[in-house]
Amino acid sequence: MNEPRRLPLEIDSIRLVEHLAQSVADRMSPALPLSIQLWNAKTIGSYLQRSPAVVLERVVTLPDFPTPIRLPSTRAKSKSDANSHVSGTMGQPLWKAIEVIAWVDSHRKTRGGRPRNLN
């Protein structure tokens, strides 16, 4: 059977879409597994539906919240630091994603009251 003829404009549009899709795929980095992700206060805030300020002031300060990880870094020199050699400062706090998720799950409440009568 005869297939309908495509106009050159349709062919160009299909090629353009395929090219764009391939370009996007080439630029996307693969997602890290959750087991090795490190989250900052902004990411935790997004997960908990809270602002980063609330996370830093009220959540991560709770005694049972997971311990933060602080990676060493060098501080970027500002004009006031031009003559000082400050290095080995600690970076922003980060938390293991799986520990944060486990902490949230540990706060899930079970139903109270007496069990249902199943008879």
PAKEVO-257522 format. One line per 2 residues: for each residue x, y, z of C-alpha. Coordinates in Angstrom, 3 decimals, m for minus. Layout:
N
X Y Z; ...
This chain:
119
0.000 0.000 0.000; 1.051 3.524 m0.592
2.298 5.415 2.441; 1.305 9.073 2.591
4.095 11.383 1.469; 5.678 13.569 4.088
6.349 17.112 3.294; 9.948 18.342 3.669
8.845 20.572 6.551; 7.518 17.562 8.485
10.799 15.691 7.935; 12.792 18.689 9.132
10.589 18.952 12.230; 11.081 15.278 13.071
14.842 15.559 12.610; 14.908 18.682 14.763
12.971 16.975 17.572; 15.255 13.923 17.398
18.326 16.161 17.465; 17.001 18.114 20.449
16.129 14.920 22.326; 19.614 13.526 21.726
21.231 16.804 22.837; 19.238 16.807 26.066
20.107 13.157 26.721; 23.806 13.860 26.126
23.793 16.738 28.629; 21.930 14.959 31.414
24.119 13.419 34.054; 22.996 10.107 35.466
21.339 10.353 38.867; 23.426 9.207 41.792
21.986 6.286 43.726; 20.116 7.430 46.820
22.464 5.359 48.975; 25.389 7.696 48.191
23.647 11.047 47.772; 24.518 13.875 50.140
21.793 16.437 50.793; 22.173 20.054 51.846
19.641 22.053 53.882; 17.839 23.177 50.715
17.338 19.597 49.491; 16.230 18.434 52.932
13.825 21.383 53.049; 12.363 20.367 49.716
11.958 16.786 50.941; 10.333 17.886 54.220
8.341 20.710 52.594; 10.076 23.250 54.824
12.292 26.230 54.103; 16.073 25.791 54.355
16.054 28.254 57.272; 13.560 26.115 59.214
15.634 23.024 58.441; 18.805 24.655 59.790
17.139 26.252 62.821; 14.613 23.636 63.927
15.176 20.264 62.282; 18.888 19.455 62.061
19.348 20.701 65.633; 17.123 17.935 67.025
19.157 15.463 69.062; 18.091 12.401 67.078
18.652 13.962 63.638; 21.528 12.355 61.684
24.994 13.781 62.181; 26.119 16.181 59.443
29.131 15.628 57.242; 31.410 18.628 56.779
33.911 18.236 53.995; 37.089 20.294 54.218
37.475 23.095 51.734; 39.481 26.214 51.154
37.690 29.470 51.608; 37.498 31.765 48.597
39.578 34.827 49.298; 37.763 38.114 49.539
39.392 41.556 49.532; 39.623 41.470 53.330
41.373 38.085 53.176; 43.891 39.169 50.547
46.857 38.935 52.905; 45.710 35.977 55.012
46.276 32.343 54.150; 43.161 30.676 55.513
42.775 27.085 54.439; 41.245 23.925 55.805
37.918 25.531 56.648; 34.871 23.335 56.793
32.268 23.460 54.048; 28.514 23.574 54.398
26.894 20.734 56.340; 25.659 17.795 54.297
23.655 14.764 55.334; 23.390 11.257 53.898
20.055 11.078 52.089; 19.240 7.570 53.293
19.823 8.609 56.915; 17.474 11.584 56.555
14.813 9.388 54.944; 15.202 6.782 57.710
14.871 9.540 60.328; 11.649 10.765 58.720
10.274 7.204 58.557; 11.080 6.705 62.249
8.622 9.486 63.070; 5.701 7.808 61.348
2.958 7.361 63.923; 1.120 4.113 64.245
m2.604 4.112 64.702; m3.715 4.330 68.288
m6.644 2.696 70.012; m7.673 m0.883 70.218
m7.391 m3.244 67.267; m10.363 m3.634 64.944
m12.693 m6.555 65.430; m12.269 m8.547 62.244
m15.233 m10.874 62.920
